[in-house]
């Protein structure tokens, strides 16, 4: 992955709420499943699923916005 791509991804993740960032990191990086994350937050698994889904949608929208922005630079 190129440096500019990494910067865009980290910048995109920074736009999320702390809980959304944590859920994505625990799920995709640390390898926890939704039930394990829910237990650590003491909330339901469906709520974790909703947080994860919402965070991914925010990332998609933000990446699309950044794609348009950076396309005009390159």
BAKEVEX-301121 format. One record per residue (C-alpha): x, y, z; residue in three letters. Coordinates in pm, whole numbers. Each point is the difference from the previous one (the first is absolute). Last residue first. Layout:
N
<<X Y Z> 'ALA'>
...
//
This chain:
74
<<-298 1395 -885> 'UNK'>
<<-160 297 175> 'UNK'>
<<-345 -28 -161> 'UNK'>
<<-15 -369 87> 'UNK'>
<<83 89 361> 'UNK'>
<<-330 179 62> 'UNK'>
<<-216 -247 -189> 'UNK'>
<<159 -294 179> 'UNK'>
<<-29 188 329> 'UNK'>
<<-378 25 -37> 'UNK'>
<<-21 -368 -94> 'UNK'>
<<218 -87 297> 'UNK'>
<<-228 201 230> 'UNK'>
<<-311 -173 -128> 'UNK'>
<<154 -345 32> 'UNK'>
<<136 80 346> 'UNK'>
<<-340 120 122> 'UNK'>
<<-155 -322 -132> 'UNK'>
<<264 -204 179> 'UNK'>
<<-70 183 326> 'UNK'>
<<-376 -55 -30> 'UNK'>
<<47 -374 -61> 'UNK'>
<<242 -33 292> 'UNK'>
<<-229 189 238> 'UNK'>
<<-301 -207 -114> 'UNK'>
<<190 -328 43> 'UNK'>
<<112 114 344> 'UNK'>
<<-364 74 88> 'UNK'>
<<-104 -343 -128> 'UNK'>
<<264 -156 231> 'UNK'>
<<-156 165 304> 'UNK'>
<<184 238 234> 'UNK'>
<<249 -58 280> 'UNK'>
<<283 162 -196> 'UNK'>
<<229 -302 48> 'UNK'>
<<-293 -237 -46> 'UNK'>
<<-104 171 -322> 'UNK'>
<<355 -28 -136> 'UNK'>
<<2 -373 71> 'UNK'>
<<-340 -43 -165> 'UNK'>
<<106 199 -308> 'UNK'>
<<306 -216 -61> 'UNK'>
<<349 100 106> 'UNK'>
<<274 -6 -264> 'UNK'>
<<227 271 140> 'UNK'>
<<17 186 -332> 'UNK'>
<<-342 -36 -162> 'UNK'>
<<-234 -42 299> 'UNK'>
<<188 177 278> 'UNK'>
<<110 279 -233> 'UNK'>
<<-349 45 -144> 'UNK'>
<<-159 6 347> 'UNK'>
<<260 243 130> 'UNK'>
<<-43 243 -288> 'UNK'>
<<-377 -5 44> 'UNK'>
<<35 59 374> 'UNK'>
<<236 293 -60> 'UNK'>
<<-236 165 -248> 'UNK'>
<<111 -17 -362> 'UNK'>
<<181 276 -192> 'UNK'>
<<337 -141 110> 'UNK'>
<<-72 -315 -197> 'UNK'>
<<-2 206 -320> 'UNK'>
<<335 162 79> 'UNK'>
<<149 -342 68> 'UNK'>
<<-135 -126 -334> 'UNK'>
<<115 307 -195> 'UNK'>
<<347 -14 155> 'UNK'>
<<30 -368 -84> 'UNK'>
<<-100 67 -361> 'UNK'>
<<255 282 -28> 'UNK'>
<<272 -229 133> 'UNK'>
<<-66 -267 -260> 'UNK'>
<<-133 -338 96> 'UNK'>
//
